[in-house]
Amino acid sequence: MAIYQPPPRFRVGQVVRYRKTGSHGVVIRVDSSYRGDETVPRLEQAVSDIVGGHWYQILLDGAYYGSYVSEYALDRLDATTPIQHPMLSQYFSGFENGLYSRWVN
């Protein structure tokens, strides 16, 4: 019997806020289950597994790195200004109405 998993709350190109630190960034990948290594605290992994949440790879504003965060640790952020990250142009072509646009092949 398959376990129901609701659709992701966030999508690629959406700006989100990390509840724990207040930092924010843009979603570049959505995973339906944990796909990271052991660096994520086990409690966060366990809670996400119990509630069936998705995991998100995020480029953090003002940083040179990204983060891999569970859905329950994120909030939506209505962004009015673009984030600053050196890898942003590798994933997106622009920013409009609070969302990033993916490159079209």
N, C-alpha and C positions, 0 to 999 in steps of 0.2 A: 504494500500500500504506500503510495507516494504521500509525502508530507507537503501540505500547502505552504507556499512561501509567497507573501504578498509582493507586489511589484516594488522596485526600488523607490525610495522617497525622493532621491536626487538623480540628476542625469548629467552626462558629460557636458561640460560647458557652464554648469551652474556654479555660482559662488556660494560657499558654505562657511559656517563658523564652527570651530571646535569648542565645545562647551567647557572643557577642562581649563583651557588656557586663554580663550577669547580670540585666538589667532584665526585668520581666515585665509581661504584660498579657493582655487577652482578645481572641480572634479575633472580628471583626465581618464579615469577608468573605473568601471563598476564591476565587482565580482559578486556572484550569488552566494559564495561562502568564503571562508578565510583561505587565502592563497599565499600568505606571507611566511616569514621564518619565525623563529622563536623570540624575536626581539619585542613582539607585542606582548604586554602583560597577559598572563593566563586568565586572570579574572575578566578582562575585556573580551577575550576569546570565548570564554564560557558563557558570559551574558549574551553575547551576540548569537551563539549557537542556540541558546534556550529560546530567545525571542525570534530567531530566524532572520536576523537582519543581514543586510548586504554589507560589503566592505568597499571602501573607496580609496583610490589613489589620488592624492591632491597635491597640487603645486602651491606651496605656501607663499603668501604675500611678503615681499621684502626679504626672502630667504634664497639660498642657493641650493636648496634641497626640497624634497617633497615629504609626504607623510602617507601612511597607510592606516586608515581609521575605520572603525565600525560605525554602522549607521546610527546606533543609539547614542553615539557620542557627538553627533552633529546636529546643527540647526540650520535652517534656511537663512540666507542673508540677502536682503534686497540691496544689491550693490549699485551704486551710481557712478563709481569711478573704477577703472580697470586696476587689477593687481599688478605688482611689479615682480617679475621673475624672469631670469635669463633664458629659461627653456620654453617660455610661453609661445613664442612664434613657431616652435616645432609642432605644436598641437593645434593652434588656432589661428585663424586669419583675421579676426576682428572682434570687437566688443560693442554690442548695441542692446539697448533696453535691458541691461543687467545680465545679459547672457553672452557667452563666447560662442563664436561660429567656428566650426571645424573646417579645415582645409577640404576643398572639393577636388577629387582626383579626376 
